[in-house]
Amino acid sequence: MTMTTTDAQRTQMKDGNGFVAALDQSGGSTPKALSLYGVEPSDYSGDAEMFQAMHDMRARIILADDFTSDKVLGAILFERTMDDTIKGKPVAELLWEDRGVVPFLKIDKGLADEANGVQLLKPMPDLDDLLKRAKAAGIFGTKERSVIQSANAYGIREVVAQQFEVARAVCAAGLVPIIEPEVNIHSDSKAECEDILKSEMKNHLGLLEADHLVMLKLTSPEKGGH
């Protein structure tokens, strides 16, 4: 049987060695990212030029000699990047076909204000349409980040429930979600957060459909072997 693109991408993410590159800076973090790269606000005028400068930076990274699958398993794209091209080719297609890197899409709209010791995902009213567009563009999976600030059992339960609700929608669209309930590394109750999180995650993982594949992105835990 011939291996499909999705099969090959799944195998790479499951068995490959390397990291997932975060190329998904959105409007709020873009000026800082550009500044760290040597492009200052005085070098561009307005959002359009800022985003073009950011896209040019991402293109140079993606086309770099070392940005290949022996080091980089996947790359997370901002929605604007998914809709754009590099050398006239859609970015997700170029990533996989030319660089051997699996394309992911950041689908969250940022974080809500802190409540009950956590920051949930902001509403995503256009999620179904975005997932259809992502699938059509050749995206393999998604990334959606929540943050846990303190060991509030109710809040952590909310974070995990919301993450898995989104994950099920992503799976139903034929994509693989990166579930990311990040525990703040500076939290005074980090270990306690992780104990609660582990329990909640296990409960939800056990309820997934057999054909629903997910990935987990977790803060390195305080307890070894956690």
N, C-alpha and C positions, 0 to 999 in steps of 0.2 A: 504494500500500500504506500502511495506517495505521501510524504509528510507535507501538510499544508503550512502556510505562513504562520497561522495561529499556533499550530502544534510546535513548530520550530521555536517560536517566541516563548511559548510556555516551557519548553524544555530548557531554553537558555536561562529563564528566570528561576527555574527550579534547581538546575544543576550547575549553572555557570559560576565562575569566580570573578568578582569585581564589585563595582558599586553602582548605585543609581544616581545620576547627576541631576541636581535641582536647577533647572533653567526656567523656573516658573515665577520669577519675581513679577509682582503686579504693580499697579500704579504707585502705591504707597512706598514700596521698598526700592523702586527703580532708581531714583536719584542717588541713594546711598550705594547701591550696587555699581552704578556707573562711576561714581566718585572713586570707589576702591579700585576700579579698573583704569583710572586715570582720565576719565571724561567728566569734567566739571559742569555744573549748571550753566556757566557762562558759555559753554561750547554749543548749546542748543537753545532754541526758543520755542516754548509752548509744548503741549503734550505730544503733538504729532511728531515733532523733531526728536523729542525725548524717547518715544517708543521706537522710532527708526534707529536711533543710536543704540538702543538696547537690542534691537533685532540684529543690527550689524555686529554687535559684540557676540551675541549667541551664535551667529553664523560663523564667525572666526573660530569660536570654541569647537563647534560641531565639525568643522572642516580641518581641525588640527590633526596632525599625524597620529598623535597618541589617543585621539578620541575614537577608539574602535572597540569591538566586543571583547578583546582579550583583557581589557581593563574596565570598560564601561558596559555594564549589562543593559542598562536602560536609561532613559532621560525623561524627566517630567517637564512638560511644556505648558506655557501660559496659553490661554485661549487665542490671543492674538497671533501667537507663534504658530499654532496649529493651522490658522487660516492664511498664513503667509507662505512664502516660497524662499528657497535658497538656490541660487543658480537656475532659477526658473522652474524648480521642482518643489511640489508640496513638501513641507518640512518633515512630516511623519513618514512619507514615502522615502525621502532621502535618508533619514536616519536608519531605517531598516535595510533598504536595498543597497545603499552605498556605504554605510558605516557599520552595519550589522548590530545596531543598537535599537533596543525595543522602545517604542514610543508610548509614553503615558501622558495623561492630561490632568492638570489641576482643575478640579470642578467646583471646589468650595468658593464661596463669596466672602471669605474672611470669618473672623470670630465675633460672636455676640459679646456684649459686656458680661463681666464676671457675675455669676450668681450661684449660690450654693457651692462655692469653692471651685467652680469650673467655668470654662468658656465653651459654649456649644457652637455648632456651625450656624451661621446666619441662614435664613431661608433661601432656598434655591428653587424659585417658582418655575424656571424654564429648564429644569433638569432633564426631563424626558427628551426634549428637543435637542439639548446639548449632547446627550448620549448618542442620539441617532446621528448627529453630525460627526461626532468623534468616531463612531464605528465606520461611517462612510469614508472618513479621512484616513483610515488605516491605523487608528489608535488601538493599542492593545489593552490598556488599563487606565485606572484613574487614581487620583490622590486627593484625600479630603482630611484636613487636620483640625482636631479639637485640642484643647489644652486643659489639663487638670492641675489646679494650683494647690489644693489642700485635701486632706483625707475626709471629705464629706461623702458618706456612703450614698446618699440620695443623689447628689450631683454626679458622682462617678457612674452611678446606674443610668442616669439620664444620658451622659456622654456615650456610653457603650450602646445603649438602645438606639440612639440616633445614628451612630456610626453604622450599625448593622442594618438599620432601616434603609439608609442610603446604599449600603453594600448590596442589599438584595435587589434594589432597582438597577444598580450597575450590572450585576450578574444577569438579570433578566434581559438587559440590552446586549448581552453577548460580550461583555468586557470583564476584566479582572480588577477588582478594587484593592487599593492599598488602604487598609484600615489603620488610622493613625490617631489614637488617643494619647497624645504626648503628655507625660508627667514633667512638670517644670523641674529642671535639675536643681534649682535653688529652693525648692519647697522644703520647709522645716519638717514636713511629715511625709517625705518622699517614699520611704520604705512602707509606711502604712497605706499610702495611696496605691502602691504597687500590689500589696496584698489584696486590697478590695478590687482593684482592676483585674488581677489574675482570675479571681473568682467569677466576676461578671463576664469576662471574656470567654472563659470555659463554658459557661452556661449558654451563651449565644452561639459559639462555634458548634456546639452540639446540636443546635436547632437548624443549621444550614441544610439546604437540599444537597443530595449526594453529588450533583453535578455543578454546584456552585463553588468555584475556586476563589480564594481570597489570599491576600498577602497582608502581613502585619508589619507595621513600622512602630517600634516601641523604644522608649528611652532606656538606655542601659541600666539594668536594675541594681539596687543596692545590695541585694542578696545574690551571691553566686548560685548558678543553677536554677534561678527562679523561672 
